[in-house]
Amino acid sequence: MRQLKLSKAFTLIEPGPVVLVTTCAAGRANVMTISWTMVLDFTPLFAFTTGPWNHSFAALEQQRECVIAIPTVDLLDTVVGIGTCSGRDTDKFARFGIAALAGPVLGVPLIEAGCAAWMECRLIPERHTEDAYDTCFAEVVAAAADPAVFADGRWDFRADNAALHTLHHLGAGNFARASDVIRAQPLQAA
Ligand SMILES: Cc1cc2nc3c(=O)[nH]c(=O)nc-3n(C[C@H](O)[C@H](O)[C@H](O)COP(=O)(O)O)c2cc1C
């Protein structure tokens, strides 16, 4: 082992799937890339980190709704593009040729093409964590996944569906793709 700069510690556990977070405020849809996410228990509650330096944050604060979509490797360059320009001055849906569908419960714009799954979410009123830790808590109100890669309640990554695998951010423009599934042996009685 070699000592690590504390500012790099997050990189060790960052690589959950990269997500696209869509919002809509004042009739304008926007989308940003997020890799800092967290699952909260078995309930459909999630946290993600973003803040007022992003245009999306104002929409999140105002509307308190979003869709979290999980892009596939096919969308890699678009995912990076979305995460390196701002809805402040760019209509990202037009720029990247993305179609927005309406979420079934809240009507929030959602991206399905090039994505393996999406979750339409309502933000939980936790202003303290938003202000102090730039972390939003979200409750999922509707979700869908592509059965070609998510079946029986779990991801099913195989060589024959590689184009549908999820992206995992390693930093500095590097990503890993989720590859084949390996199965652990159940613990035997001692
Ligand atoms: C791979 C990748 C991961 C990112 N992860 C995050 C993140 O977790 N939180 C965040 O606030 N910004 C993240 N960003 C940056 C935002 O997506 C970026 O600032 C974007 O331009 C915000 O768009 P907006 O101003 O339209 O909201 C990430 C960007 C990339 C390319």
PDBQT file of the ligand as one rigid body, heavy atoms in Angstrom, charges set to zero:
ROOT
HETATM    1  C1  LIG A 201     -18.437  11.745 -15.438  1.00  0.00    +0.000 C 
HETATM    2  C2  LIG A 201     -18.965  12.977 -14.745  1.00  0.00    +0.000 A 
HETATM    3  C3  LIG A 201     -19.453  12.872 -13.450  1.00  0.00    +0.000 A 
HETATM    4  C4  LIG A 201     -19.956  13.989 -12.785  1.00  0.00    +0.000 A 
HETATM    5  N1  LIG A 201     -20.438  13.856 -11.507  1.00  0.00    +0.000 NA
HETATM    6  C5  LIG A 201     -20.936  14.935 -10.861  1.00  0.00    +0.000 A 
HETATM    7  C6  LIG A 201     -21.471  14.794  -9.546  1.00  0.00    +0.000 A 
HETATM    8  O1  LIG A 201     -21.523  13.720  -8.967  1.00  0.00    +0.000 OA
HETATM    9  N2  LIG A 201     -21.980  15.919  -8.952  1.00  0.00    +0.000 N 
HETATM   10  C7  LIG A 201     -21.958  17.151  -9.573  1.00  0.00    +0.000 A 
HETATM   11  O2  LIG A 201     -22.429  18.150  -8.993  1.00  0.00    +0.000 OA
HETATM   12  N3  LIG A 201     -21.448  17.302 -10.817  1.00  0.00    +0.000 NA
HETATM   13  C8  LIG A 201     -20.958  16.214 -11.473  1.00  0.00    +0.000 A 
HETATM   14  N4  LIG A 201     -20.468  16.357 -12.740  1.00  0.00    +0.000 N 
HETATM   15  C9  LIG A 201     -20.433  17.680 -13.355  1.00  0.00    +0.000 C 
HETATM   16  C10 LIG A 201     -21.780  18.173 -13.887  1.00  0.00    +0.000 C 
HETATM   17  O3  LIG A 201     -22.419  17.189 -14.674  1.00  0.00    +0.000 OA
HETATM   18  C11 LIG A 201     -21.499  19.438 -14.706  1.00  0.00    +0.000 C 
HETATM   19  O4  LIG A 201     -21.071  20.470 -13.822  1.00  0.00    +0.000 OA
HETATM   20  C12 LIG A 201     -22.657  19.890 -15.582  1.00  0.00    +0.000 C 
HETATM   21  O5  LIG A 201     -22.141  20.829 -16.499  1.00  0.00    +0.000 OA
HETATM   22  C13 LIG A 201     -23.805  20.524 -14.821  1.00  0.00    +0.000 C 
HETATM   23  O6  LIG A 201     -24.777  20.918 -15.746  1.00  0.00    +0.000 OA
HETATM   24  P1  LIG A 201     -25.856  22.058 -15.454  1.00  0.00    +0.000 P 
HETATM   25  O7  LIG A 201     -25.095  23.334 -15.152  1.00  0.00    +0.000 OA
HETATM   26  O8  LIG A 201     -26.654  22.118 -16.702  1.00  0.00    +0.000 OA
HETATM   27  O9  LIG A 201     -26.626  21.607 -14.260  1.00  0.00    +0.000 OA
HETATM   28  C14 LIG A 201     -19.972  15.256 -13.423  1.00  0.00    +0.000 A 
HETATM   29  C15 LIG A 201     -19.492  15.360 -14.746  1.00  0.00    +0.000 A 
HETATM   30  C16 LIG A 201     -19.002  14.228 -15.393  1.00  0.00    +0.000 A 
HETATM   31  C17 LIG A 201     -18.494  14.350 -16.803  1.00  0.00    +0.000 C 
ENDROOT
TORSDOF 0
